[in-house]
Amino acid sequence: MNISSPIKDQVDAVEWAARCELAALYRMLAHFRMTDLIYTHISLRIPGPEHHFLINSYGRMFSEMRASDLVRIDVDGRPVSGDTREVNEAGFVIHSAIHQAREDLVCVIHTHTAAGMAVACLKEGLMPLTQHALKFYGHLAYHDYEGVALDLDERERLVADLGDKRAMILRNHGLLVAGRNVAEAFDHIYYLERACQAQVAALSGGQELHIPSEAVRQHTAAQFEMDKPPHPILDTAWEAVKREMKLDQTDVYT
């Protein structure tokens, strides 16, 4: 049964555009192997005073996500507009915390990749070993593991630990990033994941590691200009990935 027409006809153009961008982002994380069956989440806040956001309907694989598969929920985790599809409770807790507290961040990504979880288990966390890692030098937060994120009280601690940053390692758990737009969020998770992969590979070599000096670390971090508005090149990269994946030839926008 084709459900795309009813969904598209029931929402305004702003929400439909947001659905299309978020569905594309789900497909991208599947393409780059950042999925964990049906259990991780990406969310996107819809413009408006309600602070509603879109998240995946529970049970859909990232590789099959479509714009019509996303569920619009409120800050209490309740689907709106009569939608009865289920969303993951743990996903709601993590994402709602950031969407409520950070007006500047609209897109939130949480992953359980092997490399991300491995680095999350290290006491030192992400080490300043590579250019990718140095992008986050001084811009990375940490949140201690408290069990499966089902406790609403954890939202306060998660937000406090995130502070004013846009990337965080959830210790013994995985990675969390947020962006001021979809392209920035994708950029953050792509490079944080690659930094974790490189660190795991470097540590596996069993050789002494070379770590850049503090001056070089700070200089490189400043070159990435994380504190400035998103650079237009992020949109260019975002569109390039969509072309590479030929998303316009799939059912993602239905």
C-alpha positions as CSV (number, residue, x, y, z in Angstrom):
1,M,0.0,0.0,0.0
2,N,1.4,3.4,-0.9
3,I,1.2,5.6,2.2
4,S,3.3,8.5,0.8
5,S,0.5,10.5,-0.7
6,P,-1.7,10.7,2.5
7,I,1.4,11.7,4.6
8,K,2.5,14.3,2.2
9,D,-1.0,15.7,1.8
10,Q,-1.4,16.0,5.6
11,V,1.7,18.1,6.3
12,D,2.9,21.5,5.1
13,A,5.8,22.1,2.7
14,V,8.2,22.9,5.6
15,E,7.6,19.6,7.3
16,W,7.7,17.6,4.1
17,A,11.1,19.2,3.2
18,A,12.4,18.3,6.7
19,R,11.1,14.7,6.3
20,C,12.9,14.4,3.0
21,E,16.2,15.7,4.5
22,L,16.0,13.4,7.5
23,A,15.1,10.3,5.5
24,A,18.1,11.0,3.3
25,L,20.3,11.3,6.4
26,Y,19.1,7.9,7.7
27,R,20.0,6.4,4.3
28,M,23.5,8.0,4.5
29,L,24.2,6.5,7.9
30,A,23.2,3.1,6.5
31,H,25.5,3.7,3.5
32,F,28.5,4.5,5.8
33,R,27.7,1.5,8.1
34,M,26.8,3.5,11.2
35,T,23.6,1.5,12.0
36,D,22.8,-0.9,14.8
37,L,19.8,-2.8,13.4
38,I,16.7,-0.7,14.4
39,Y,18.1,0.7,17.7
40,T,19.7,4.0,17.1
41,H,18.2,7.3,16.1
42,I,18.4,10.6,14.2
43,S,16.0,13.4,14.9
44,L,15.2,16.7,13.3
45,R,13.3,19.6,14.9
46,I,10.5,21.1,12.8
47,P,10.5,24.9,12.8
48,G,7.8,26.3,15.1
49,P,7.0,27.1,18.7
50,E,5.8,23.6,19.5
51,H,9.4,22.1,19.5
52,H,8.0,19.1,17.7
53,F,10.6,16.9,16.1
54,L,10.8,14.0,13.7
55,I,12.2,10.6,14.6
56,N,12.2,7.1,13.1
57,S,9.2,4.8,13.6
58,Y,10.4,1.9,15.6
59,G,11.2,-1.1,13.5
60,R,12.4,0.5,10.3
61,M,15.9,-0.1,9.1
62,F,17.9,3.0,8.3
63,S,18.5,1.6,4.7
64,E,14.8,1.6,4.0
65,M,13.8,4.8,5.7
66,R,11.4,7.1,3.7
67,A,10.0,10.5,4.4
68,S,6.7,9.0,5.2
69,D,8.2,6.6,7.8
70,L,9.2,9.4,10.2
71,V,7.0,10.2,13.2
72,R,6.3,13.7,14.4
73,I,6.4,13.8,18.3
74,D,6.1,16.4,20.9
75,V,8.5,17.1,23.8
76,D,6.7,14.5,25.9
77,G,7.3,11.8,23.3
78,R,3.7,11.6,22.1
79,P,3.1,11.3,18.4
80,V,1.0,14.1,17.0
81,S,-1.6,14.5,14.2
82,G,-3.2,11.2,15.1
83,D,-0.1,9.1,14.3
84,T,-0.2,5.8,16.2
85,R,3.2,4.4,15.2
86,E,5.7,3.5,17.9
87,V,9.0,5.3,18.6
88,N,11.8,4.1,20.8
89,E,11.6,5.3,24.3
90,A,15.4,5.6,24.9
91,G,15.7,7.5,21.6
92,F,13.0,9.9,22.8
93,V,14.8,10.5,26.1
94,I,18.2,11.3,24.5
95,H,16.9,13.4,21.6
96,S,14.2,15.3,23.5
97,A,16.8,16.4,26.1
98,I,18.8,18.3,23.4
99,H,15.8,19.6,21.5
100,Q,14.4,21.2,24.6
101,A,17.6,22.7,25.9
102,R,19.5,23.8,22.8
103,E,17.5,26.1,20.5
104,D,20.6,26.4,18.3
105,L,20.6,22.7,17.4
106,V,18.0,21.2,15.1
107,C,19.4,17.8,14.1
108,V,20.6,15.1,16.6
109,I,22.4,11.9,15.7
110,H,23.2,9.0,18.0
111,T,25.1,5.9,16.9
112,H,26.4,2.6,18.3
113,T,29.3,1.8,15.9
114,A,32.0,-0.6,16.9
115,A,34.7,2.1,16.8
116,G,32.6,4.6,18.6
117,M,31.8,2.2,21.4
118,A,35.4,1.1,21.6
119,V,36.6,4.7,22.1
120,A,33.7,5.3,24.5
121,C,35.1,2.5,26.7
122,L,38.6,4.0,26.9
123,K,39.3,6.1,30.0
124,E,41.1,8.7,27.9
125,G,38.3,8.8,25.3
126,L,39.1,10.3,21.9
127,M,42.9,10.9,21.7
128,P,44.4,13.8,19.7
129,L,46.0,11.5,17.1
130,T,44.6,12.6,13.8
131,Q,43.5,15.6,11.9
132,H,39.9,14.2,12.1
133,A,40.2,14.0,15.9
134,L,41.7,17.5,16.2
135,K,38.6,18.9,14.6
136,F,36.9,18.1,18.0
137,Y,39.8,19.1,20.2
138,G,38.3,21.3,22.9
139,H,34.9,20.8,21.4
140,L,34.0,17.3,22.7
141,A,31.9,16.5,25.8
142,Y,31.5,13.3,27.8
143,H,28.6,11.8,29.6
144,D,28.9,8.8,32.0
145,Y,26.9,5.7,31.4
146,E,23.8,5.3,33.5
147,G,22.2,2.3,31.9
148,V,19.7,2.2,29.0
149,A,18.4,5.8,28.6
150,L,14.9,5.4,29.9
151,D,15.1,7.7,33.0
152,L,13.7,11.1,32.2
153,D,15.9,12.5,35.0
154,E,19.0,11.7,32.9
155,R,18.1,14.4,30.4
156,E,19.2,17.1,32.8
157,R,22.6,15.4,33.3
158,L,23.0,14.8,29.6
159,V,22.3,18.4,28.8
160,A,24.6,19.6,31.6
161,D,27.4,17.4,30.3
162,L,26.9,18.6,26.7
163,G,27.2,22.2,27.7
164,D,27.7,24.4,24.7
165,K,29.3,21.7,22.6
166,R,27.8,19.8,19.6
167,A,29.6,16.5,19.9
168,M,29.7,14.1,22.9
169,I,30.9,10.6,23.7
170,L,28.5,8.6,25.8
171,R,30.9,6.5,27.8
172,N,30.5,2.8,27.4
173,H,27.7,3.5,25.0
174,G,28.4,5.4,21.7
175,L,28.5,8.7,20.0
176,L,26.2,11.7,20.0
177,V,26.4,14.8,17.7
178,A,24.1,17.6,16.9
179,G,24.1,20.3,14.2
180,R,22.6,23.6,13.4
181,N,21.4,22.1,10.2
182,V,21.3,18.6,8.8
183,A,24.5,19.0,6.8
184,E,26.5,20.0,9.8
185,A,25.2,17.1,11.9
186,F,26.2,14.7,9.2
187,D,29.7,16.3,9.0
188,H,30.1,15.9,12.7
189,I,29.2,12.2,12.9
190,Y,31.1,11.3,9.8
191,Y,34.4,12.8,11.1
192,L,33.9,11.8,14.7
193,E,33.3,8.2,13.5
194,R,36.4,8.3,11.3
195,A,38.5,9.7,14.1
196,C,37.4,6.8,16.3
197,Q,38.1,4.2,13.6
198,A,41.6,5.7,13.1
199,Q,42.3,5.6,16.8
200,V,41.2,2.0,17.2
201,A,43.4,1.0,14.2
202,A,46.4,3.0,15.6
203,L,46.1,1.4,19.1
204,S,45.9,-2.1,17.5
205,G,49.4,-1.6,16.0
206,G,51.1,-2.0,19.4
207,Q,53.6,0.7,18.6
208,E,54.3,4.0,20.4
209,L,52.0,6.7,19.2
210,H,53.0,10.2,18.1
211,I,50.8,12.9,19.5
212,P,51.0,16.4,18.1
213,S,52.0,19.2,20.5
214,E,49.5,21.2,22.4
215,A,50.2,24.2,20.2
216,V,49.5,22.2,17.0
217,R,46.3,20.7,18.6
218,Q,44.9,24.1,19.4
219,H,46.0,25.6,16.0
220,T,44.3,22.7,14.1
221,A,41.1,22.9,16.1
222,A,41.0,26.6,15.4
223,Q,41.4,26.0,11.7
224,F,38.1,24.0,11.7
225,E,36.3,27.0,13.0
226,M,33.7,25.0,15.0
227,D,32.6,28.1,16.8
228,K,31.6,29.9,13.6
229,P,28.3,29.4,11.7
230,P,28.2,26.3,9.5
231,H,30.5,26.7,6.4
232,P,28.8,26.5,3.0
233,I,31.1,23.7,2.1
234,L,29.2,21.4,4.4
235,D,26.1,21.8,2.2
236,T,28.3,21.1,-0.9
237,A,29.5,17.8,0.7
238,W,26.0,16.9,1.8
239,E,24.7,17.3,-1.8
240,A,27.6,15.4,-3.2
241,V,26.8,12.4,-1.0
242,K,23.2,12.5,-2.1
243,R,24.4,12.4,-5.7
244,E,26.8,9.6,-5.1
245,M,24.1,7.5,-3.5
246,K,21.6,8.5,-6.2
247,L,19.0,9.1,-3.6
248,D,16.7,10.8,-6.2
249,Q,16.4,7.4,-7.9
250,T,15.2,5.7,-4.7
251,D,12.0,5.8,-2.7
252,V,13.5,7.9,0.1
253,Y,11.5,10.9,-0.8
254,T,8.1,9.1,-0.7
